[in-house]
Amino acid sequence: MSYEIATIPGDGIGPEVVDATLPLFEEVAQNHGVEVEFTRYDWGSDRYLEEGAMMPDDALDQLEPSDAILLGAVGHPEVPDHVTLHGLLLPIRKQFDQQICERPSILFEGVESPLEGYSGGDIEFVVFRENTEGEYSDIGGREHVGFDHEFAVQTSVFTRQGTEAILRAAFEAAEERKGHLTSITKSNAQAYSMVFWDELVEEVREDYPEVEVESLLVDAASMDFIRRPEEFDVVVASNLFGDILTDIGAIVTGSMGLAPSGNINRSGEFPSMFEPVHGSAPDITGEGIANPIATVLSAAMLFENVGEEGVSEDLWSAVRAVLADDSAPTPPDLGGSAGTEEIMDALSERV
């Protein structure tokens, strides 16, 4: 098989990490008789600063024929975050109907959690985040700007189709895992959108009788991600709540540098996009010390998504082996001093 993968290295550490990881992906794919062609698109904040747009008008037309998309990172200290988000990431998610954001949180062997008493394998859950509507819907506006009576309105949108899509994806994952699903809302305060979400959970759960369902308010869930993370299996949440909770999940399992994610188009009509959770990290850009593991694991999710489970498993196995090996190089975010290339060399040795 052969695959066309679009790469958008993006901003900050994104380009240096993507450049460092692609040879490994090609190597592992070749080991399995898989051909991969990476097509690079240099879109992002530098383009915005030069041309006034994060990506060209026909960007989505260019990306659509791809089998999948690998994104490095988005964000720049000279460009407001809402510009970078709405100029690149959200248009891709929405126009390619990537309704499912899947973000695993795993405490690997050899990695120390900031939570006392936890060791490798004790924490392993996955968050299913609704990805195209909810609180990130681009509906609203500002009026009377500059006057005392200036106001802003931001409208959240929860559709039956979108909410049911993320719930069914999460329930299906729970069936394949430990059979436990936690739904996160704030329905005591948001009496329309979140109560609607709760009602749909009750409807959908009838089709998955083997799955045990727990419902938590987001403030309680944030506490419990720290107090009892080992009890979570599959978590499902709205766009905003899922975004926040997965950062907590990344930190309690060791580092943002280990956190991958996938933006999934369930129908297969459009390409899915895979990206590390960590962001562009402008404070360490160009120093050669960025942890590439989140990007490697995002690629592992990518290859699984296109049906190449063998390639995916080899990448997961290489990461597990390096992290569990006390003699292997360790990146700074995990307490070591190894640079990006050293980590990539260690991973390559394991495959």
C-alpha positions as a Markdown table, in Angstrom:
| # | Residue | x | y | z |
|---|---|---|---|---|
| 1 | Met | 0.0 | 0.0 | 0.0 |
| 2 | Ser | 1.0 | 3.6 | -0.5 |
| 3 | Tyr | -0.2 | 6.7 | 1.3 |
| 4 | Glu | -0.1 | 10.4 | 0.6 |
| 5 | Ile | 0.4 | 12.2 | 3.9 |
| 6 | Ala | 0.2 | 16.0 | 4.1 |
| 7 | Thr | 2.5 | 17.6 | 6.6 |
| 8 | Ile | 2.0 | 21.1 | 8.1 |
| 9 | Pro | 5.0 | 21.6 | 10.3 |
| 10 | Gly | 3.5 | 24.9 | 11.5 |
| 11 | Asp | 5.1 | 27.1 | 14.1 |
| 12 | Gly | 7.8 | 27.1 | 16.8 |
| 13 | Ile | 9.2 | 23.7 | 17.5 |
| 14 | Gly | 6.8 | 22.2 | 15.0 |
| 15 | Pro | 9.1 | 22.3 | 11.9 |
| 16 | Glu | 12.2 | 21.0 | 13.7 |
| 17 | Val | 10.3 | 18.1 | 15.3 |
| 18 | Val | 8.4 | 17.1 | 12.1 |
| 19 | Asp | 11.7 | 17.2 | 10.2 |
| 20 | Ala | 13.4 | 15.0 | 12.8 |
| 21 | Thr | 10.6 | 12.4 | 12.9 |
| 22 | Leu | 9.7 | 11.8 | 9.3 |
| 23 | Pro | 12.8 | 9.6 | 8.6 |
| 24 | Leu | 11.6 | 7.2 | 11.4 |
| 25 | Phe | 8.1 | 7.1 | 9.9 |
| 26 | Glu | 9.5 | 6.2 | 6.5 |
| 27 | Glu | 11.8 | 3.6 | 8.0 |
| 28 | Val | 9.1 | 1.8 | 9.9 |
| 29 | Ala | 6.6 | 2.0 | 7.0 |
| 30 | Gln | 9.3 | 0.5 | 4.7 |
| 31 | Asn | 9.8 | -2.3 | 7.2 |
| 32 | His | 6.1 | -3.3 | 6.6 |
| 33 | Gly | 6.2 | -2.8 | 2.8 |
| 34 | Val | 4.3 | 0.4 | 3.1 |
| 35 | Glu | 5.1 | 3.4 | 0.8 |
| 36 | Val | 4.6 | 6.8 | 2.3 |
| 37 | Glu | 4.9 | 10.2 | 0.5 |
| 38 | Phe | 5.0 | 13.2 | 2.7 |
| 39 | Thr | 3.9 | 16.5 | 1.1 |
| 40 | Arg | 5.0 | 19.6 | 3.0 |
| 41 | Tyr | 2.8 | 22.7 | 3.3 |
| 42 | Asp | 4.6 | 25.6 | 4.9 |
| 43 | Trp | 1.6 | 27.3 | 6.4 |
| 44 | Gly | 1.3 | 29.0 | 9.7 |
| 45 | Ser | 2.2 | 32.2 | 11.6 |
| 46 | Asp | 5.2 | 33.1 | 9.5 |
| 47 | Arg | 3.0 | 33.1 | 6.5 |
| 48 | Tyr | 0.4 | 35.2 | 8.4 |
| 49 | Leu | 3.0 | 37.8 | 9.3 |
| 50 | Glu | 4.2 | 38.0 | 5.6 |
| 51 | Glu | 0.9 | 37.6 | 3.8 |
| 52 | Gly | -1.9 | 38.2 | 6.2 |
| 53 | Ala | -3.3 | 34.6 | 6.2 |
| 54 | Met | -2.3 | 31.4 | 7.9 |
| 55 | Met | -2.9 | 29.4 | 4.8 |
| 56 | Pro | -4.0 | 30.1 | 1.2 |
| 57 | Asp | -7.6 | 30.4 | 0.1 |
| 58 | Asp | -7.4 | 26.9 | -1.6 |
| 59 | Ala | -5.7 | 25.2 | 1.3 |
| 60 | Leu | -8.5 | 22.7 | 2.0 |
| 61 | Asp | -8.7 | 21.8 | -1.7 |
| 62 | Gln | -4.9 | 21.1 | -1.6 |
| 63 | Leu | -5.3 | 18.9 | 1.5 |
| 64 | Glu | -8.4 | 17.0 | 0.6 |
| 65 | Pro | -6.8 | 14.3 | -1.6 |
| 66 | Ser | -4.4 | 13.3 | 1.2 |
| 67 | Asp | -4.9 | 10.1 | 3.1 |
| 68 | Ala | -4.1 | 11.9 | 6.4 |
| 69 | Ile | -2.6 | 15.1 | 7.7 |
| 70 | Leu | 0.3 | 15.4 | 10.2 |
| 71 | Leu | 0.4 | 18.8 | 12.0 |
| 72 | Gly | 3.4 | 20.0 | 13.9 |
| 73 | Ala | 2.2 | 22.9 | 16.1 |
| 74 | Val | 0.4 | 26.2 | 15.8 |
| 75 | Gly | 1.1 | 29.4 | 17.7 |
| 76 | His | 3.4 | 32.4 | 17.6 |
| 77 | Pro | 4.1 | 35.1 | 20.3 |
| 78 | Glu | 3.5 | 37.9 | 17.7 |
| 79 | Val | 0.2 | 36.5 | 16.5 |
| 80 | Pro | -3.0 | 36.4 | 18.7 |
| 81 | Asp | -4.0 | 32.8 | 19.5 |
| 82 | His | -7.5 | 33.3 | 18.2 |
| 83 | Val | -6.0 | 34.3 | 14.8 |
| 84 | Thr | -3.8 | 31.1 | 14.6 |
| 85 | Leu | -6.6 | 28.9 | 15.8 |
| 86 | His | -9.3 | 30.3 | 13.5 |
| 87 | Gly | -6.9 | 30.7 | 10.6 |
| 88 | Leu | -5.7 | 27.1 | 10.3 |
| 89 | Leu | -6.6 | 24.5 | 12.9 |
| 90 | Leu | -10.4 | 25.1 | 13.2 |
| 91 | Pro | -11.1 | 25.4 | 9.5 |
| 92 | Ile | -9.4 | 22.1 | 8.9 |
| 93 | Arg | -11.3 | 20.4 | 11.7 |
| 94 | Lys | -14.7 | 21.8 | 10.6 |
| 95 | Gln | -14.4 | 21.6 | 6.8 |
| 96 | Phe | -13.2 | 18.0 | 7.0 |
| 97 | Asp | -15.9 | 17.1 | 9.5 |
| 98 | Gln | -13.3 | 15.9 | 12.0 |
| 99 | Gln | -15.9 | 15.6 | 14.8 |
| 100 | Ile | -14.0 | 13.2 | 17.0 |
| 101 | Cys | -10.9 | 14.3 | 18.9 |
| 102 | Glu | -9.2 | 11.4 | 20.5 |
| 103 | Arg | -6.5 | 12.1 | 23.1 |
| 104 | Pro | -4.9 | 9.2 | 25.1 |
| 105 | Ser | -3.2 | 9.8 | 28.4 |
| 106 | Ile | -0.8 | 7.0 | 29.4 |
| 107 | Leu | 1.7 | 6.8 | 32.3 |
| 108 | Phe | 4.4 | 4.8 | 30.6 |
| 109 | Glu | 6.9 | 2.6 | 32.4 |
| 110 | Gly | 10.0 | 4.6 | 33.2 |
| 111 | Val | 8.1 | 7.9 | 33.4 |
| 112 | Glu | 7.5 | 9.6 | 36.8 |
| 113 | Ser | 4.1 | 11.2 | 37.4 |
| 114 | Pro | 4.0 | 14.4 | 39.5 |
| 115 | Leu | 1.4 | 12.5 | 41.6 |
| 116 | Glu | 2.9 | 10.6 | 44.4 |
| 117 | Gly | 2.3 | 6.8 | 44.5 |
| 118 | Tyr | 1.8 | 6.2 | 40.8 |
| 119 | Ser | 4.1 | 4.2 | 38.5 |
| 120 | Gly | 4.1 | 3.0 | 34.9 |
| 121 | Gly | 0.8 | 1.4 | 33.8 |
| 122 | Asp | -1.2 | 2.8 | 36.7 |
| 123 | Ile | -2.9 | 5.6 | 34.6 |
| 124 | Glu | -4.2 | 4.9 | 31.2 |
| 125 | Phe | -7.3 | 6.6 | 29.8 |
| 126 | Val | -8.5 | 8.3 | 26.7 |
| 127 | Val | -10.6 | 11.4 | 26.3 |
| 128 | Phe | -13.1 | 11.7 | 23.4 |
| 129 | Arg | -13.6 | 15.4 | 22.8 |
| 130 | Glu | -16.3 | 16.8 | 20.6 |
| 131 | Asn | -14.3 | 18.7 | 18.0 |
| 132 | Thr | -16.3 | 20.8 | 15.6 |
| 133 | Glu | -19.0 | 22.7 | 17.6 |
| 134 | Gly | -19.9 | 23.3 | 21.2 |
| 135 | Glu | -18.1 | 26.2 | 22.9 |
| 136 | Tyr | -15.7 | 26.6 | 19.9 |
| 137 | Ser | -18.5 | 27.5 | 17.4 |
| 138 | Asp | -17.7 | 30.7 | 15.6 |
| 139 | Ile | -21.0 | 32.3 | 16.2 |
| 140 | Gly | -21.2 | 35.6 | 18.0 |
| 141 | Gly | -19.9 | 39.2 | 17.7 |
| 142 | Arg | -19.2 | 42.5 | 19.4 |
| 143 | Glu | -21.1 | 45.7 | 19.4 |
| 144 | His | -20.6 | 49.3 | 20.5 |
| 145 | Val | -16.8 | 48.7 | 20.5 |
| 146 | Gly | -14.9 | 51.3 | 22.4 |
| 147 | Phe | -17.9 | 52.6 | 24.4 |
| 148 | Asp | -18.9 | 52.0 | 28.0 |
| 149 | His | -21.8 | 49.8 | 26.8 |
| 150 | Glu | -19.6 | 47.6 | 24.6 |
| 151 | Phe | -20.6 | 44.0 | 24.7 |
| 152 | Ala | -19.6 | 40.6 | 23.3 |
| 153 | Val | -21.7 | 37.5 | 22.6 |
| 154 | Gln | -20.3 | 34.0 | 22.0 |
| 155 | Thr | -22.8 | 31.3 | 21.3 |
| 156 | Ser | -22.2 | 27.6 | 21.9 |
| 157 | Val | -23.9 | 25.2 | 19.6 |
| 158 | Phe | -24.8 | 21.6 | 20.5 |
| 159 | Thr | -26.5 | 19.6 | 17.7 |
| 160 | Arg | -28.1 | 16.2 | 18.1 |
| 161 | Gln | -26.0 | 14.8 | 15.3 |
| 162 | Gly | -22.7 | 16.2 | 16.6 |
| 163 | Thr | -23.3 | 15.2 | 20.2 |
| 164 | Glu | -24.5 | 11.8 | 19.3 |
| 165 | Ala | -21.5 | 11.2 | 17.0 |
| 166 | Ile | -18.9 | 11.9 | 19.8 |
| 167 | Leu | -21.0 | 9.9 | 22.3 |
| 168 | Arg | -21.2 | 6.8 | 20.1 |
| 169 | Ala | -17.5 | 7.0 | 19.3 |
| 170 | Ala | -16.8 | 7.0 | 23.1 |
| 171 | Phe | -19.2 | 4.2 | 23.9 |
| 172 | Glu | -17.7 | 2.1 | 21.2 |
| 173 | Ala | -14.2 | 2.7 | 22.6 |
| 174 | Ala | -15.4 | 1.8 | 26.1 |
| 175 | Glu | -16.8 | -1.5 | 24.8 |
| 176 | Glu | -13.4 | -2.4 | 23.4 |
| 177 | Arg | -11.5 | -1.2 | 26.6 |
| 178 | Lys | -12.6 | -1.7 | 30.2 |
| 179 | Gly | -16.3 | -1.0 | 29.8 |
| 180 | His | -16.4 | 2.3 | 31.8 |
| 181 | Leu | -17.3 | 5.7 | 30.4 |
| 182 | Thr | -17.3 | 9.0 | 32.2 |
| 183 | Ser | -19.4 | 11.9 | 30.7 |
| 184 | Ile | -18.3 | 15.4 | 31.6 |
| 185 | Thr | -20.8 | 18.3 | 31.7 |
| 186 | Lys | -21.7 | 21.4 | 33.7 |
| 187 | Ser | -25.4 | 20.8 | 33.6 |
| 188 | Asn | -26.1 | 22.4 | 36.9 |
| 189 | Ala | -25.2 | 25.8 | 35.5 |
| 190 | Gln | -25.8 | 25.3 | 31.7 |
| 191 | Ala | -29.4 | 24.2 | 31.8 |
| 192 | Tyr | -29.8 | 24.0 | 28.0 |
| 193 | Ser | -26.7 | 22.7 | 26.3 |
| 194 | Met | -25.4 | 20.5 | 29.0 |
| 195 | Val | -28.8 | 19.1 | 30.1 |
| 196 | Phe | -29.3 | 18.3 | 26.4 |
| 197 | Trp | -25.9 | 16.5 | 26.4 |
| 198 | Asp | -27.0 | 14.5 | 29.6 |
| 199 | Glu | -30.3 | 13.5 | 27.9 |
| 200 | Leu | -28.5 | 12.2 | 24.9 |
| 201 | Val | -26.1 | 10.2 | 27.1 |
| 202 | Glu | -29.1 | 8.5 | 28.6 |
| 203 | Glu | -30.5 | 7.8 | 25.1 |
| 204 | Val | -27.3 | 6.4 | 23.6 |
| 205 | Arg | -26.4 | 4.3 | 26.5 |
| 206 | Glu | -29.4 | 2.0 | 25.8 |
| 207 | Asp | -27.5 | 0.7 | 22.8 |
| 208 | Tyr | -24.4 | -0.1 | 24.9 |
| 209 | Pro | -25.8 | -2.1 | 27.9 |
| 210 | Glu | -22.4 | -3.5 | 28.8 |
| 211 | Val | -20.8 | -0.1 | 29.4 |
| 212 | Glu | -21.0 | 1.4 | 32.9 |
| 213 | Val | -21.6 | 5.1 | 32.8 |
| 214 | Glu | -20.5 | 7.8 | 35.3 |
| 215 | Ser | -21.5 | 11.5 | 35.0 |
| 216 | Leu | -19.3 | 14.2 | 36.5 |
| 217 | Leu | -19.4 | 18.0 | 36.5 |
| 218 | Val | -16.3 | 19.4 | 34.9 |
| 219 | Asp | -15.0 | 21.0 | 38.2 |
| 220 | Ala | -15.3 | 17.6 | 40.0 |
| 221 | Ala | -13.7 | 15.9 | 37.0 |
| 222 | Ser | -10.7 | 18.3 | 37.1 |
| 223 | Met | -10.3 | 17.4 | 40.8 |
| 224 | Asp | -10.7 | 13.7 | 40.2 |
| 225 | Phe | -8.2 | 13.6 | 37.3 |
| 226 | Ile | -5.7 | 14.4 | 40.0 |
| 227 | Arg | -7.3 | 12.6 | 43.0 |
| 228 | Arg | -8.1 | 9.3 | 41.3 |
| 229 | Pro | -6.8 | 9.2 | 37.7 |
| 230 | Glu | -6.4 | 5.4 | 37.8 |
| 231 | Glu | -10.2 | 5.0 | 37.8 |
| 232 | Phe | -10.9 | 6.6 | 34.4 |
| 233 | Asp | -11.1 | 4.6 | 31.2 |
| 234 | Val | -13.0 | 6.5 | 28.5 |
| 235 | Val | -13.9 | 10.1 | 29.1 |
| 236 | Val | -16.3 | 12.0 | 26.8 |
| 237 | Ala | -16.6 | 15.8 | 26.9 |
| 238 | Ser | -17.6 | 18.9 | 25.0 |
| 239 | Asn | -15.0 | 20.9 | 22.9 |
| 240 | Leu | -14.0 | 23.2 | 25.7 |
| 241 | Phe | -14.1 | 20.8 | 28.6 |
| 242 | Gly | -12.3 | 18.1 | 26.6 |
| 243 | Asp | -9.5 | 20.6 | 25.7 |
| 244 | Ile | -8.9 | 21.6 | 29.3 |
| 245 | Leu | -9.1 | 18.1 | 30.8 |
| 246 | Thr | -6.6 | 16.6 | 28.3 |
| 247 | Asp | -4.0 | 19.1 | 29.4 |
| 248 | Ile | -4.5 | 17.8 | 33.0 |
| 249 | Gly | -4.4 | 14.3 | 31.7 |
| 250 | Ala | -1.1 | 15.0 | 29.9 |
| 251 | Ile | 0.6 | 16.4 | 33.0 |
| 252 | Val | -0.5 | 13.7 | 35.4 |
| 253 | Thr | 1.0 | 11.2 | 33.0 |
| 254 | Gly | 4.4 | 12.9 | 33.0 |
| 255 | Ser | 4.5 | 15.6 | 30.3 |
| 256 | Met | 2.8 | 17.5 | 27.5 |
| 257 | Gly | 5.7 | 16.2 | 25.4 |
| 258 | Leu | 4.1 | 12.7 | 25.5 |
| 259 | Ala | 0.6 | 13.6 | 24.5 |
| 260 | Pro | -0.7 | 12.7 | 21.0 |
| 261 | Ser | -4.0 | 13.4 | 19.5 |
| 262 | Gly | -6.1 | 12.6 | 16.5 |
| 263 | Asn | -8.9 | 14.7 | 14.8 |
| 264 | Ile | -11.0 | 12.0 | 13.2 |
| 265 | Asn | -13.3 | 12.1 | 10.3 |
| 266 | Arg | -15.5 | 9.1 | 11.0 |
| 267 | Ser | -16.9 | 8.6 | 7.5 |
| 268 | Gly | -13.6 | 8.4 | 5.7 |
| 269 | Glu | -14.8 | 11.0 | 3.2 |
| 270 | Phe | -12.2 | 13.5 | 4.3 |
| 271 | Pro | -8.7 | 13.0 | 5.7 |
| 272 | Ser | -8.2 | 12.9 | 9.5 |
| 273 | Met | -5.5 | 15.1 | 11.1 |
| 274 | Phe | -3.0 | 14.1 | 13.8 |
| 275 | Glu | -1.0 | 16.4 | 16.1 |
| 276 | Pro | 0.8 | 16.6 | 19.4 |
| 277 | Val | -1.1 | 18.3 | 22.1 |
| 278 | His | 1.9 | 20.3 | 23.4 |
| 279 | Gly | 1.8 | 23.4 | 21.2 |
| 280 | Ser | 4.5 | 25.4 | 19.5 |
| 281 | Ala | 6.7 | 26.1 | 22.6 |
| 282 | Pro | 8.3 | 29.3 | 21.4 |
| 283 | Asp | 10.5 | 29.4 | 24.5 |
| 284 | Ile | 12.6 | 26.5 | 23.3 |
| 285 | Thr | 12.3 | 26.9 | 19.5 |
| 286 | Gly | 15.6 | 26.3 | 17.7 |
| 287 | Glu | 17.4 | 24.8 | 20.7 |
| 288 | Gly | 17.1 | 21.3 | 19.5 |
| 289 | Ile | 15.7 | 20.0 | 22.8 |
| 290 | Ala | 12.0 | 19.6 | 22.0 |
| 291 | Asn | 10.6 | 16.2 | 22.9 |
| 292 | Pro | 9.5 | 14.5 | 19.7 |
| 293 | Ile | 7.6 | 11.6 | 21.3 |
| 294 | Ala | 4.2 | 13.2 | 21.1 |
| 295 | Thr | 4.6 | 13.7 | 17.4 |
| 296 | Val | 5.8 | 10.0 | 17.0 |
| 297 | Leu | 2.7 | 8.8 | 18.9 |
| 298 | Ser | 0.5 | 11.1 | 16.8 |
| 299 | Ala | 1.9 | 9.4 | 13.7 |
| 300 | Ala | 1.3 | 6.0 | 15.3 |
| 301 | Met | -2.4 | 7.0 | 15.6 |
| 302 | Leu | -2.3 | 8.2 | 12.0 |
| 303 | Phe | -1.0 | 4.9 | 10.7 |
| 304 | Glu | -3.6 | 3.0 | 12.7 |
| 305 | Asn | -6.3 | 5.3 | 11.3 |
| 306 | Val | -5.3 | 4.4 | 7.7 |
| 307 | Gly | -5.3 | 0.7 | 8.5 |
| 308 | Glu | -1.5 | 0.1 | 9.0 |
| 309 | Glu | -1.7 | -1.4 | 12.5 |
| 310 | Gly | 1.8 | -3.0 | 12.2 |
| 311 | Val | 3.5 | 0.4 | 11.6 |
| 312 | Ser | 1.5 | 1.9 | 14.4 |
| 313 | Glu | 2.4 | -0.8 | 16.9 |
| 314 | Asp | 6.1 | -0.6 | 16.0 |
| 315 | Leu | 6.1 | 3.1 | 16.8 |
| 316 | Trp | 4.2 | 2.6 | 20.1 |
| 317 | Ser | 6.6 | -0.2 | 21.0 |
| 318 | Ala | 9.7 | 1.9 | 20.2 |
| 319 | Val | 8.4 | 4.7 | 22.5 |
| 320 | Arg | 7.6 | 2.3 | 25.3 |
| 321 | Ala | 11.0 | 0.6 | 25.0 |
| 322 | Val | 13.0 | 3.9 | 25.1 |
| 323 | Leu | 11.0 | 5.3 | 28.1 |
| 324 | Ala | 11.3 | 2.1 | 30.1 |
| 325 | Asp | 15.1 | 1.9 | 29.5 |
| 326 | Asp | 17.0 | 3.6 | 32.3 |
| 327 | Ser | 20.1 | 3.8 | 30.1 |
| 328 | Ala | 18.2 | 5.5 | 27.2 |
| 329 | Pro | 18.5 | 9.2 | 26.6 |
| 330 | Thr | 15.8 | 11.3 | 28.3 |
| 331 | Pro | 14.4 | 14.7 | 27.1 |
| 332 | Pro | 14.5 | 17.7 | 29.4 |
| 333 | Asp | 10.8 | 17.7 | 30.1 |
| 334 | Leu | 11.2 | 14.3 | 31.7 |
| 335 | Gly | 14.2 | 15.3 | 33.7 |
| 336 | Gly | 17.0 | 14.5 | 31.3 |
| 337 | Ser | 19.2 | 16.5 | 28.9 |
| 338 | Ala | 18.9 | 14.7 | 25.6 |
| 339 | Gly | 18.1 | 16.6 | 22.5 |
| 340 | Thr | 15.5 | 15.9 | 19.8 |
| 341 | Glu | 18.0 | 14.0 | 17.6 |
| 342 | Glu | 19.3 | 11.8 | 20.4 |
| 343 | Ile | 15.7 | 10.7 | 21.2 |
| 344 | Met | 15.1 | 10.0 | 17.6 |
| 345 | Asp | 18.3 | 7.9 | 17.3 |
| 346 | Ala | 17.2 | 5.9 | 20.4 |
| 347 | Leu | 13.7 | 5.3 | 18.8 |
| 348 | Ser | 15.3 | 4.3 | 15.5 |
| 349 | Glu | 17.5 | 1.7 | 17.3 |
| 350 | Arg | 14.4 | 0.1 | 18.7 |
| 351 | Val | 12.8 | -0.5 | 15.3 |
